[in-house]
Amino acid sequence: MKNIFLHIVFCFASFQSLAQRPLVLLEIDPKEAGIGEALTITVKSNVEGEIQIDLPSGFVHGYNVMNGMEQEIDYNTGKVISYYYLSQTGAMPKAGTFKFGPAYVKKGNKVYRSNTVMVTIRKDNTPSFSGEELTAKQLRQPAFGVIEKAKSEIYEGEPIVLSARIYSRFEASHLENYMPYELDGVLDKHEIGNSSRILLEEKRIKNVRLFTFEYDKKVVFPTGTGKMTIDPFKLILRRGFESFPLTSSSTTIEVKPLPANAPKDFIGAVGQYSVSRKIQEGSFKQGDVFTLTVEVSGHGNLQNIEEPKLDLPKGFIVYGDPVVTEDFVFGGKGAEGTITFEFNIQVTKSGSLTLPETTISYFDPIKEKYIQVKTGSDVLEFKKDPKFNPVDDTKAIAQAEKSEELGALRMDEGNKDPSETIYGSPLFWSLVSFPLILALLLGVWWKKKEDMAIVGAQQQVRKKASSEVQNLFTEAENALRSGDFMNYYGFIEKGLLRSLALFLVSDDSVVLSKSEIFNSLEARNISTEKTEALKKIFSDCEQARYGFGLAPEERDDLVLRAKQLIQSITTA
């Protein structure tokens, strides 16, 4: 006993001494990612000093770096411990498993070392575009863009990763006025990773030194089949005060239909999936309702799957629709995670009953065939309940049909001719019809009155909104007179955006992106001359805000040009 006590005391003392030792901890989030997806690297230490990290070859540094200090209470000693941290972002441009670390903290003549972390970079769903596909014409330009796609052919329902890839002969500082690529027929698209962060990477393609980065990375789920065109993206690339406008090339995707003769238990899933189920624990008796939870896991178009079809024997009755719980995220493989379906089932029989296996089928685009997966079957025991009176569906239907026949006989009143009674006479129909016609006329009048009131209210709201929009241009003119040029350009932009929202969707509070605005104007057949003039005003405002001042005559004339252009567009 004494030895055990001494051993415990020794372990406790050792733990206390370890708690006081210098600590350097390296963390990577996430530990599994796709090519080009953002990684966050954090070094945490209770020693203040110079921090260095061993990073894999090829690691691309991001621009986001944070450092600071945080404090925690050591509940063993009651002391407050200060921790210093350094956090930075970056990405890996190739697939594989890489070792990050160790990290080192140098203080004076001493160096403290951290742990290492293994990170897996997936190759799947990475863009298939390679630098060798670039043309000689593109390589001669100072900057150009391409649309990267994971595949050229996909099946209906299969997700595909798209991104904007920008190449330049110079190190770009930032971009602006980005108008994204568009794919007709895509109703479901989701950003993945930190798609708006610029992570520059240097490459040598066909003996040309280029800087490149990925932008606006999305996973999309095209609808319909056939060849679909992805329209180019546009942007202005900046290097300090220099600007380089560019329009990317377009590309196409072939969406193939799924093979015919899908299995009966096909749930619309495309990708790779598994299925499991769980039955509510406990003892049951005849007539009880228990829950059956079916879980579908995997990746692909998980967000669009249908509920599994249960194959239940006689005596098992499903009550209502299942309760659906979703737990998935969007990434390089599409929607990845689980969806659970909780069914409520009543059993009208007693004894030892077998619940058959639950099956689902999905389409695997890699194997190009339908795959069936299933759970095991279960044997359940239900005690007999003498008070439970199960309803025989066959007898109930027969009884309902018999009741309908009896009702028809009663209504017949001995098969008399209706014209022999007052109910079939012209007087009867006149008395019945007059109030109905009067009520109908009153209803039409009242509805028209309500519609007029609604239209009047909408006109008042629109008139007020239009007045507020005009006030923005007035504010711009006031800012110009006072020399407040930053607010001058800001009021012009706000006036344009709210005027166009009022014109296009009848609600100036809706925030429309510039790509949405130009697409809507094109759909309304607004002339190219006017849309180009609008783009020029937006561009002038942005350039002015970023330090590229306009000539005084252009600056002073900008608000007038904006007002005249909006008047021309909205009254076209």
FENHU-V167445 format. One record per helix or strand. SS is the DSSP state (a for helix, b for strand). FROM is the first residue (numbers start at 1). LEN is the number of residues. If there is no record, write none. Layout:
ss->[SS SS]
from->[FROM FROM]
len->[LEN LEN]
This chain:
ss->[a b b b b b b b b b b a a b b b b b b b b b b b b b b b a b b b b b b a a a a a a a a]
from->[2 24 32 39 50 60 79 96 103 110 117 131 136 143 153 160 174 182 186 201 208 226 234 242 251 266 284 289 302 316 334 351 359 369 378 393 418 422 426 485 514 528 552]
len->[18 6 3 7 4 15 13 5 5 4 6 3 4 7 3 9 6 2 6 5 15 6 6 6 6 14 2 13 3 16 14 5 6 6 6 20 3 3 57 21 10 18 19]
